[in-house]
Amino acid sequence: MTGLSASARQTALEKILIPARIVPVLTIDRVEDGVPLARALVAGGVKVLEVTFRTEAAAAAAKAIIAEVPEAIVGMGTVLNGDDLRRAQALGARFAVSPGATPELLDAAAASDLPLLPGVATSSEVMQAQAKGFN
């Protein structure tokens, strides 16, 4: 079970995202492109980065960025299920972003310390997310 309450996870997410005026969504095709891209963004003042799970290189690129660009705050995007959420946490991501809010993903997020920003588009999705402690 998680050590953080839903409100603590929400607060952690807000501390990351609110000060970040821009969060680039990075779809990295080649692992070797991740670190130079992250360094350039951080040098330009953009420190919060979302690396999507959309490519085969994503996990390795994110792991390299986390290891080699410590001033970057790396989150994983296109988190579709509990396995993706657990992979993101194992990589050392500081947050996760999902395009949707399935019951399975919301349950996994409730059992995790990793803050999740779930995507919602309908009233029912908002209600489901609120029932699991998201606001």
N, C-alpha and C positions, 0 to 999 in steps of 0.2 A: 504494500500500500504506500501511498505517497506521504512524504513528510511535510509537504506544503498544502495549505488550504486553498480552495478555489480563489478566495480573495487575495491570498499571497501570490498565487500564480498570475492573477489579473494585474496586481500592483507591479510585479516584476516585468510583465509585458508592457505596461504603460511607461515604466521608467526607461525602457529601451526605445519604444516607438514614438512617444510624444516629443522628445527633444530632437528626434531625427526628422528633419524637414523633408528629406527624400530617402526612400528605401529602394534602391535599384533591385530589380528582379533579374538575376543572372542565370541564363541558360548556357552552361559551359560544355562545349563539345570535346575539347581537348584538355586533359588534366594540366598540361604545362602552361595553359593560358590563365589558369585560376589565380595564381599568386601574383603575376605581374598586373593583372586586371585589378585585383584587390588593392595592391600597393598604390596604383594610380588613383583609384577612387578615394582611398584614405588620404593620400597626399593632397587631393582636391577638397578635402573636408567632409567626404561622405564615408562614414564609419560603419553604419548599419547596413549589412548586405544580406539579401535573401538569395540563396543558391537553390535553384529548383531541382527536384529529383527527376526531371524530364529526360535526362541523358544518361548514358552508361558512365560517363566521366564524372558525374555530379558528386558522388560520395567521396571519391578520391580527391577531387579538386577542393571540396569543402574541407576535408581533413588537412590538406596541405595549407590552405589559407589559414585555418585555425592555428596550425603549428608555426607557420612562418610569418604571419601578419597579426601579431597579438593585439594590436590596437584596433583591429576590425572586430565588430560584433556580428557574428555570423549566425543566421537562421536558415533553416531548410524550408523550402516551399514545395508545393505540389505534394503535400503529405495527404495521402488518400486513405490510410487505415492505421491500425495500431502498430503493425510491423514497421511502417514508414516512420511513425512517431518514435518508436524504440530505436530504429537505426539513426535517426536524427540526434537523439540523446546520446547514443553510443559514440557518435562522431564528435561530440562536444559542442553541438549547436546550442545557442543561448535561447532560441525560440523556434517555433514552427508555424507555418502558415498552410492552411488547407483551402482548396477552392469550394469545399462543401462542408456539411456538418451531419454526417451519418450517425446513427445511434452508436454503432461500434466504435467509431473514431472518438466521439464525445466520451464514451465510457473509458477508452484507453487514456484519453487526456486527463480524466478525473483521477486515474490511477497513476499518473506520471507527475514528476516535478517540473517537466519541461513546459513552459508557457506556450499555449496554442492560440492562434488567431484563426478561428473557423470562419469559412465563408458562408454567408447566409443570404438568401435572396427572397424567401417567402416568409410569410407570417408564421407558418408552421415550423420552419427551420429556426426562426428567432425564438419561438416558444420552447423548442427542444433544447436549444443552446442555453437559454435562461434556466431551464429545469436542471441543467448540469452545472450551474454556477457561473456561466459566462454572462457578461453584460454588454 
